[in-house]
Amino acid sequence: MVAPLVLPVPWKALLGMMLLLCALPVQAQPRIGFGLDLFTENSHLTGEQAINLSRRDESFDYGSTSILSATLTMTVPAPIAPERARVGAGVRLFGNYGTENEGRLFGLGLLNQAFVSGEYGLPVADRMEAVGGLRGGLALLFPGREFSQEIDRLQDDGVSVWSLPRVGWLLGLSLGARRRMSEKIFLRADLSGQLEKLYLFSTSQKIDGVQFDKNWDTFGLRLGLAFAAEFSL
């Protein structure tokens, strides 16, 4: 039997990084940022269920039922090119995350992301700079709604699937502009693209002599427009 892929998610490591950044001397110029992201999504769920030799394709394309997420970040100047480059960490909260395909709704649960990031800014005008960024990290899905019901159904049938959060990875890039409003406050807007993969089911076992297999994972592209405020500490 192969249990669903559930990896430890480094929330403690992320919190430790935040605390470490807060403990840096004033010269390090840490910044806290808060932003709202409007996004559209084009994703695909690859799914298959097999009982002995009978296989059923459960795959479908989908878009997200939500279009808004919130992001909290903390950054400091990078050791290399500290006047232009910054590195840091953050979390992105999607809330209730679900799929919509041809009028069919399927709620997956609460989706969150934890990531590390890097960015580089170039002055383009008075108090204005163009900013390019990269981020990568882990996605964490707490099962809910229809996905949780599917887990319960399988468990009632004797399938050893877990109710624990599902994990995945993400990789994204952004391009935008940032304006200094005062010595401590910055406003910015970014266009972004992000790839994300989530691992939902990966189980193979025999139940009363019957071979049962179920595999689900998602992969998708999000395009978004983010508006954020940053505050120097």
TORLOSE-128942 format. One record per residue (C-alpha): x, y, z; residue number from 1; residue in one letter. Coordinates in steps of 0.001 Angstrom, whole numbers, plus 524288, in hexadecimal, padded with zeros to 5 digits. Layout:
N
+-------+-------+-------+-----+-----+
|     x |     y |     z |   n | res |
+-------+-------+-------+-----+-----+
|     X |     Y |     Z | NUM |   a |
...
+-------+-------+-------+-----+-----+
***
This chain:
233
+-------+-------+-------+-----+-----+
|     x |     y |     z |   n | res |
+-------+-------+-------+-----+-----+
| 80000 | 80000 | 80000 |   1 |   m |
| 804C9 | 80D7B | 7FC77 |   2 |   v |
| 7FFA1 | 81877 | 80516 |   3 |   a |
| 7FC78 | 825E5 | 7FF7F |   4 |   p |
| 8085D | 82E78 | 7FDD2 |   5 |   l |
| 80833 | 837C7 | 80982 |   6 |   v |
| 814D6 | 83EFC | 80C20 |   7 |   l |
| 8182C | 8476D | 817F8 |   8 |   p |
| 81528 | 8559B | 814E0 |   9 |   v |
| 81F30 | 85F46 | 81A52 |  10 |   p |
| 815EB | 86886 | 82151 |  11 |   w |
| 81F1D | 86890 | 82D0C |  12 |   k |
| 82A88 | 86B82 | 82412 |  13 |   a |
| 822F7 | 876A5 | 81DC6 |  14 |   l |
| 81F5F | 87C2B | 82B20 |  15 |   l |
| 82D8E | 87AF3 | 82F4D |  16 |   g |
| 831CA | 88283 | 82347 |  17 |   m |
| 827ED | 88D33 | 8263B |  18 |   m |
| 82CCC | 88E3D | 83447 |  19 |   l |
| 83ADC | 88E72 | 82F91 |  20 |   l |
| 837D2 | 89976 | 82617 |  21 |   l |
| 83137 | 8A108 | 830FF |  22 |   c |
| 83D69 | 89F7D | 83957 |  23 |   a |
| 8465F | 8A553 | 82F08 |  24 |   l |
| 84CAA | 8B270 | 831FE |  25 |   p |
| 8464C | 8BEED | 82D17 |  26 |   v |
| 8508E | 8C019 | 8225A |  27 |   q |
| 84AC4 | 8B3DD | 81C13 |  28 |   a |
| 83E52 | 8BB7C | 818B3 |  29 |   q |
| 8345B | 8B06B | 81990 |  30 |   p |
| 8274D | 8B2EE | 812FC |  31 |   r |
| 81A02 | 8ACFA | 81574 |  32 |   i |
| 810CD | 8AC50 | 809E9 |  33 |   g |
| 80247 | 8A9A8 | 808B7 |  34 |   f |
| 7FBA9 | 8A7B0 | 7FBA2 |  35 |   g |
| 7EF2C | 8A35F | 7F4EA |  36 |   l |
| 7F01B | 89B17 | 7E89A |  37 |   d |
| 7E5E4 | 89A46 | 7DDE8 |  38 |   l |
| 7E847 | 88DF3 | 7D5F2 |  39 |   f |
| 7E31D | 884DF | 7CB98 |  40 |   t |
| 7E67D | 87683 | 7CAF6 |  41 |   e |
| 7E7C1 | 86BEB | 7C0A1 |  42 |   n |
| 7E9F8 | 85ED0 | 7C745 |  43 |   s |
| 7E862 | 8503E | 7C518 |  44 |   h |
| 7E53D | 8456F | 7CEB5 |  45 |   l |
| 7EB3E | 83896 | 7CA66 |  46 |   t |
| 7E3B1 | 82DAE | 7D0EF |  47 |   g |
| 7E1B4 | 81F19 | 7CF9B |  48 |   e |
| 7DAF1 | 814B7 | 7D7B7 |  49 |   q |
| 7DD05 | 8064C | 7D531 |  50 |   a |
| 7D67E | 7FA3A | 7DAE8 |  51 |   i |
| 7DDB5 | 7EE0F | 7D62A |  52 |   n |
| 7DE4A | 7EFD1 | 7C75C |  53 |   l |
| 7D323 | 7F994 | 7C6A0 |  54 |   s |
| 7D838 | 80793 | 7C597 |  55 |   r |
| 7D0A2 | 81450 | 7C5F5 |  56 |   r |
| 7D648 | 82132 | 7C140 |  57 |   d |
| 7D2AA | 82C1C | 7CAC8 |  58 |   e |
| 7DAAB | 836F5 | 7C464 |  59 |   s |
| 7D551 | 84443 | 7C0BB |  60 |   f |
| 7D999 | 8522C | 7BDB8 |  61 |   d |
| 7D52F | 85CDF | 7C6D7 |  62 |   y |
| 7D601 | 86AF1 | 7CB36 |  63 |   g |
| 7D5A3 | 86FB4 | 7D943 |  64 |   s |
| 7C8B0 | 873C2 | 7DF4A |  65 |   t |
| 7CFB1 | 87F27 | 7E603 |  66 |   s |
| 7D728 | 88A83 | 7DFFA |  67 |   i |
| 7DD39 | 8910B | 7EBE6 |  68 |   l |
| 7E843 | 88D80 | 7F536 |  69 |   s |
| 7F01C | 894B8 | 7FF9B |  70 |   a |
| 7FEE8 | 894B6 | 8013E |  71 |   t |
| 80787 | 89859 | 80CD4 |  72 |   l |
| 8163F | 899BF | 80AC4 |  73 |   t |
| 82283 | 89E05 | 811C9 |  74 |   m |
| 82F04 | 8A177 | 80A6F |  75 |   t |
| 83CAD | 8A6BD | 80D15 |  76 |   v |
| 84779 | 8AB9D | 803FA |  77 |   p |
| 84ECF | 8A083 | 7FD5D |  78 |   a |
| 85D1E | 89E84 | 80126 |  79 |   p |
| 8608E | 8A0B0 | 7F2CE |  80 |   i |
| 85C20 | 8ADD0 | 7ED1F |  81 |   a |
| 854CC | 8B20C | 7F97C |  82 |   p |
| 850FC | 8BF19 | 7F365 |  83 |   e |
| 84910 | 8B859 | 7E8B8 |  84 |   r |
| 84623 | 8AA5A | 7ECDA |  85 |   a |
| 83DF3 | 8A50D | 7F80B |  86 |   r |
| 83B56 | 89755 | 7FD34 |  87 |   v |
| 8311C | 89272 | 80699 |  88 |   g |
| 825CA | 88968 | 80999 |  89 |   a |
| 8171C | 88A04 | 809BC |  90 |   g |
| 809F5 | 88354 | 80A34 |  91 |   v |
| 7FEA7 | 88405 | 800A8 |  92 |   r |
| 7F0D1 | 880D0 | 80514 |  93 |   l |
| 7E64B | 87C8E | 7FB72 |  94 |   f |
| 7DBB1 | 878CD | 8052B |  95 |   g |
| 7D18B | 86F38 | 80010 |  96 |   n |
| 7D746 | 869BE | 7F385 |  97 |   y |
| 7CF09 | 8625D | 7E9DD |  98 |   g |
| 7CDA8 | 85EB4 | 7DB96 |  99 |   t |
| 7C3AC | 86289 | 7D179 | 100 |   e |
| 7C230 | 85B57 | 7C49C | 101 |   n |
| 7B64D | 85C8F | 7BBA9 | 102 |   e |
| 7ADA5 | 8601E | 7C71F | 103 |   g |
| 7B2EA | 8551C | 7CFA3 | 104 |   r |
| 7B813 | 859BC | 7DCD8 | 105 |   l |
| 7C197 | 851D5 | 7E506 | 106 |   f |
| 7C6AB | 857E2 | 7F1A6 | 107 |   g |
| 7D459 | 853AF | 7F58D | 108 |   l |
| 7D627 | 85ACF | 80289 | 109 |   g |
| 7DEB2 | 8658A | 80836 | 110 |   l |
| 7EAB5 | 86882 | 7FFF7 | 111 |   l |
| 7F6CC | 86F6B | 80534 | 112 |   n |
| 8049C | 87177 | 80035 | 113 |   q |
| 811B4 | 873CC | 806F4 | 114 |   a |
| 81CE0 | 878A1 | 7FE7C | 115 |   f |
| 82A27 | 87F1A | 7FDB7 | 116 |   v |
| 82C48 | 88A16 | 7F411 | 117 |   s |
| 83646 | 892C6 | 7ED93 | 118 |   g |
| 8349F | 89F73 | 7E5F9 | 119 |   e |
| 83CB7 | 8A98F | 7DEDC | 120 |   y |
| 838E4 | 8B7C3 | 7DCA6 | 121 |   g |
| 83DA2 | 8C1AF | 7D2AE | 122 |   l |
| 83ABB | 8D05D | 7D3E5 | 123 |   p |
| 83286 | 8D566 | 7C87F | 124 |   v |
| 82DCA | 8E2A0 | 7CDA1 | 125 |   a |
| 82D95 | 8EB13 | 7D9C5 | 126 |   d |
| 829B4 | 8E237 | 7E533 | 127 |   r |
| 825DA | 8D779 | 7DB8B | 128 |   m |
| 82C80 | 8CAAB | 7D83E | 129 |   e |
| 82998 | 8BEDA | 7CFC2 | 130 |   a |
| 82A08 | 8B22C | 7D770 | 131 |   v |
| 82BD4 | 8A426 | 7D2D8 | 132 |   g |
| 82A21 | 898DB | 7DC4F | 133 |   g |
| 82AA5 | 88A1A | 7DE17 | 134 |   l |
| 82488 | 8819B | 7E879 | 135 |   r |
| 82409 | 87334 | 7EBA7 | 136 |   g |
| 81E8B | 86B2D | 7F6B9 | 137 |   g |
| 81441 | 861C5 | 7FB81 | 138 |   l |
| 80576 | 86177 | 7FA7A | 139 |   a |
| 7FD09 | 85BF6 | 80567 | 140 |   l |
| 7EEDF | 857C2 | 8037B | 141 |   l |
| 7E609 | 854B6 | 80F14 | 142 |   f |
| 7DB8D | 84B7F | 8099F | 143 |   p |
| 7CDA9 | 850A1 | 809F3 | 144 |   g |
| 7C06C | 8504E | 80359 | 145 |   r |
| 7BF42 | 8466F | 7F818 | 146 |   e |
| 7CD69 | 84209 | 7F918 | 147 |   f |
| 7CB9B | 83F05 | 80786 | 148 |   s |
| 7BF23 | 8379E | 8043F | 149 |   q |
| 7C6BC | 82F7C | 7FA4F | 150 |   e |
| 7D0CE | 82C3C | 804C5 | 151 |   i |
| 7C5FA | 82844 | 80E41 | 152 |   d |
| 7BF8E | 81FBD | 803C9 | 153 |   r |
| 7CC39 | 81888 | 80113 | 154 |   l |
| 7CEE3 | 81690 | 80F95 | 155 |   q |
| 7C126 | 8111E | 81171 | 156 |   d |
| 7C43B | 8075E | 80685 | 157 |   d |
| 7D07F | 802F5 | 80DB5 | 158 |   g |
| 7DA7B | 80A81 | 805B2 | 159 |   v |
| 7E636 | 80F4E | 80D79 | 160 |   s |
| 7E666 | 81D92 | 8097F | 161 |   v |
| 7EA20 | 82849 | 812F4 | 162 |   w |
| 7E271 | 83454 | 816DD | 163 |   s |
| 7EF10 | 83BE3 | 818D7 | 164 |   l |
| 7F250 | 84839 | 810F7 | 165 |   p |
| 7F758 | 8460C | 80328 | 166 |   r |
| 803C6 | 84C8A | 7FE80 | 167 |   v |
| 809A2 | 85114 | 7F1C1 | 168 |   g |
| 8135C | 85A99 | 7EC09 | 169 |   w |
| 812DB | 867C5 | 7E563 | 170 |   l |
| 81BB6 | 86FEA | 7DCBC | 171 |   l |
| 818A2 | 87DB0 | 7D841 | 172 |   g |
| 81DDC | 88A2E | 7D261 | 173 |   l |
| 81923 | 89830 | 7D23F | 174 |   s |
| 81BB4 | 8A53B | 7CBB0 | 175 |   l |
| 816CC | 8B21A | 7D0E2 | 176 |   g |
| 81981 | 8BFAA | 7D621 | 177 |   a |
| 81BA8 | 8C524 | 7E3C4 | 178 |   r |
| 81A5F | 8D346 | 7E823 | 179 |   r |
| 81FF2 | 8D928 | 7F48C | 180 |   r |
| 81515 | 8E105 | 7FB00 | 181 |   m |
| 81D0B | 8E4F7 | 806FD | 182 |   s |
| 82944 | 8E0B7 | 80E2D | 183 |   e |
| 82220 | 8D4EF | 813B1 | 184 |   k |
| 816F1 | 8D1F4 | 80A4A | 185 |   i |
| 8173A | 8CC27 | 7FC92 | 186 |   f |
| 80C21 | 8C8A3 | 7F34A | 187 |   l |
| 80D95 | 8BEC3 | 7E853 | 188 |   r |
| 8063C | 8B788 | 7DDA5 | 189 |   a |
| 80AAF | 8AAE9 | 7D71D | 190 |   d |
| 806B8 | 8A1EE | 7CC17 | 191 |   l |
| 809AD | 893DA | 7CFCB | 192 |   s |
| 809AE | 88600 | 7CAB1 | 193 |   g |
| 80A3B | 87A19 | 7D37D | 194 |   q |
| 80AC9 | 86B65 | 7D192 | 195 |   l |
| 8055E | 862AF | 7DC4D | 196 |   e |
| 8042D | 8540A | 7DE3C | 197 |   k |
| 7FC5F | 84D57 | 7E90E | 198 |   l |
| 7FCBF | 83EE9 | 7ECA9 | 199 |   y |
| 7EF39 | 83A6A | 7F106 | 200 |   l |
| 7EEAF | 82B82 | 7F066 | 201 |   f |
| 7F919 | 82125 | 7EE6C | 202 |   s |
| 7F48F | 8141F | 7F3C2 | 203 |   t |
| 7F594 | 805EC | 7EFA5 | 204 |   s |
| 7F087 | 7FABC | 7F810 | 205 |   q |
| 7E8B1 | 7EE33 | 7F874 | 206 |   k |
| 7DB65 | 7EE59 | 7FF19 | 207 |   i |
| 7D55A | 7E0F0 | 80160 | 208 |   d |
| 7DDAD | 7DB91 | 7F646 | 209 |   g |
| 7DA26 | 7E686 | 7ECE9 | 210 |   v |
| 7E4FD | 7EF56 | 7E7CF | 211 |   q |
| 7E193 | 7FDB5 | 7E974 | 212 |   f |
| 7E957 | 80940 | 7E410 | 213 |   d |
| 7E64A | 817C0 | 7E453 | 214 |   k |
| 7EF03 | 822D2 | 7DFC2 | 215 |   n |
| 7EB9F | 83140 | 7DF33 | 216 |   w |
| 7F43A | 83D22 | 7DD4D | 217 |   d |
| 7F255 | 84AC2 | 7D7DF | 218 |   t |
| 7FAF9 | 8537B | 7CFB3 | 219 |   f |
| 7F7B0 | 86132 | 7CB80 | 220 |   g |
| 7FB93 | 86ECF | 7C76B | 221 |   l |
| 7F6F2 | 87B1B | 7CE5A | 222 |   r |
| 7F806 | 88898 | 7C85B | 223 |   l |
| 7F59D | 89403 | 7D159 | 224 |   g |
| 7F630 | 8A268 | 7D475 | 225 |   l |
| 7FAA7 | 8A5F1 | 7E22A | 226 |   a |
| 7F9C8 | 8B2B1 | 7E9AA | 227 |   f |
| 801F5 | 8B3E0 | 7F5F4 | 228 |   a |
| 806F3 | 8BD41 | 8004F | 229 |   a |
| 8145A | 8BBB8 | 806AB | 230 |   e |
| 818A8 | 8C18E | 81393 | 231 |   f |
| 826D6 | 8C329 | 817E5 | 232 |   s |
| 82961 | 8BF95 | 8260B | 233 |   l |
+-------+-------+-------+-----+-----+
***
